[in-house]
Amino acid sequence: MMIEIDFWKAATLLLSLTALLAGAFWGLGRMLVNQYDRMLTERFKARDEADSSRAKQHDAELSKLSNRLAKYEDSQRVQAEELRQADSELSEKVGKRLIELEKAVAAAPSKEDLVRLHKRIDDVAGEISELSGAFQGAADTLKLIHSKLLGGKS
């Protein structure tokens, strides 16, 4: 048994099968590439949406932090102004008090005044001692006179 196949028919059949297989592989390849492209597109789209959502959250957080920072800076400015006012008031009070103290110190007696005062007190003490002695003598004399007048005893 012999099978006869015409060369051109076999070549055409083989070429047709090769073209068919190549076309099938080409079609499968395009289909895989399209699916992969669609998958990547969806993935990137989801990633972009997630990034956008996170960016909005970050922007909201940054806005809140910025507002908090602004409030903090405002409170710091207010506190600084209050401290400046308190400092100026304190400086003014201290200045007035210092002037009063300087006046009091200027009106206080000096060392020479205290030395003179001490000398005068010493002089007065000496004179009081003399007077005390004189009064003691007078008291003794009065006792003696009194005893002579009342009792005649010596």
C-alpha positions in Angstrom: 0.0 0.0 0.0 1.3 3.1 -1.1 0.1 6.6 -0.3 0.9 9.2 -2.8 0.9 12.8 -1.8 1.5 15.6 -4.2 4.5 17.7 -3.1 2.8 21.0 -3.7 -0.3 19.9 -1.8 1.8 18.7 1.1 3.9 21.9 1.1 0.7 24.0 0.9 -0.8 22.0 3.7 2.3 22.2 5.9 2.5 25.9 5.2 -1.1 26.4 6.0 -0.8 24.5 9.2 2.3 26.5 10.1 0.5 29.7 9.3 -2.5 28.5 11.3 -0.3 27.6 14.3 1.6 30.9 14.0 -1.7 32.8 13.9 -3.1 30.9 16.8 0.1 31.6 18.8 0.0 35.2 17.7 -3.7 35.5 18.8 -3.0 33.8 22.1 0.0 36.0 22.6 -2.0 39.2 21.8 -4.8 38.0 24.1 -2.3 37.4 27.0 -0.6 40.8 26.4 -4.1 42.5 26.4 -5.1 40.7 29.6 -1.7 41.6 31.2 -2.1 45.2 30.0 -5.7 45.4 31.4 -4.5 43.9 34.7 -1.6 46.4 34.9 -4.0 49.3 34.0 -6.5 48.2 36.8 -3.6 47.7 39.2 -2.1 51.2 38.5 -5.6 52.7 38.6 -6.2 51.1 42.1 -2.7 52.3 43.1 -3.4 55.8 41.9 -6.7 55.9 43.7 -5.1 54.6 46.9 -2.3 57.2 46.6 -4.8 59.9 45.9 -6.8 58.8 49.0 -3.6 58.8 51.1 -2.6 62.1 49.7 -6.0 63.6 50.7 -5.6 62.1 54.2 -2.1 63.5 54.4 -3.3 66.9 53.2 -6.1 66.9 55.9 -3.6 65.9 58.6 -1.1 68.6 57.4 -3.9 71.1 57.4 -4.9 70.2 61.0 -1.2 70.3 62.0 -0.8 73.7 60.3 -3.9 75.0 62.1 -2.5 73.7 65.4 0.8 75.2 64.7 -0.8 78.6 63.9 -2.8 78.5 67.1 0.4 77.6 69.1 2.3 80.4 67.5 -0.5 82.8 68.3 -0.6 81.7 71.9 3.2 82.0 72.0 2.9 85.6 70.7 0.2 86.4 73.3 2.4 84.9 76.0 5.4 86.8 74.8 3.4 90.1 74.8 2.1 89.3 78.3 5.6 88.6 79.5 6.8 91.9 78.0 4.1 93.8 79.7 4.7 92.0 83.0 8.4 92.7 82.6 7.9 96.4 81.9 5.5 96.7 84.9 7.9 94.9 87.1 10.8 97.1 85.9 8.7 100.2 86.6 7.8 99.0 90.1 11.4 98.0 90.8 12.6 101.4 89.5 10.1 103.2 91.8 11.0 101.0 94.7 14.7 101.6 94.1 14.2 105.4 94.0 12.3 105.2 97.3 15.1 103.1 98.8 17.7 105.5 97.6 15.8 108.4 99.2 15.5 106.5 102.4 19.2 105.7 102.4 20.0 109.3 101.6 17.8 110.4 104.6 19.4 107.8 107.0 22.1 109.1 109.3 25.7 108.8 108.1 28.5 107.2 110.1 29.7 110.7 111.3 26.1 111.4 112.5 26.1 108.1 114.4 29.6 108.9 115.9 28.3 112.3 117.1 25.1 110.8 118.4 27.1 108.1 120.3 29.4 110.8 121.8 26.4 112.8 122.9 24.8 109.7 124.4 28.1 109.0 126.2 28.1 112.7 127.5 24.5 112.4 128.7 25.4 109.1 130.4 28.3 110.7 132.2 26.2 113.6 133.3 23.5 111.3 134.5 26.1 109.4 136.5 27.2 112.7 138.0 23.6 113.6 138.8 23.0 110.2 140.2 26.0 110.6 142.5 24.9 114.1 143.5 21.3 112.9 144.2 22.7 110.0 146.2 24.7 112.4 148.3 21.6 114.6 148.7 19.5 111.6 149.6 22.0 110.6 152.3 22.1 114.1 153.6 18.3 114.2 153.8 18.3 110.9 155.6 20.7 112.2 158.1 18.7 115.4 158.6 15.5 113.4 158.9 17.0 111.0 161.4 18.3 114.0 163.5 15.0 115.8 163.5 12.9 112.8 164.2 14.9 110.8 166.6 17.8 112.7 167.8 19.9 109.6 167.4 23.2 109.9 165.7 
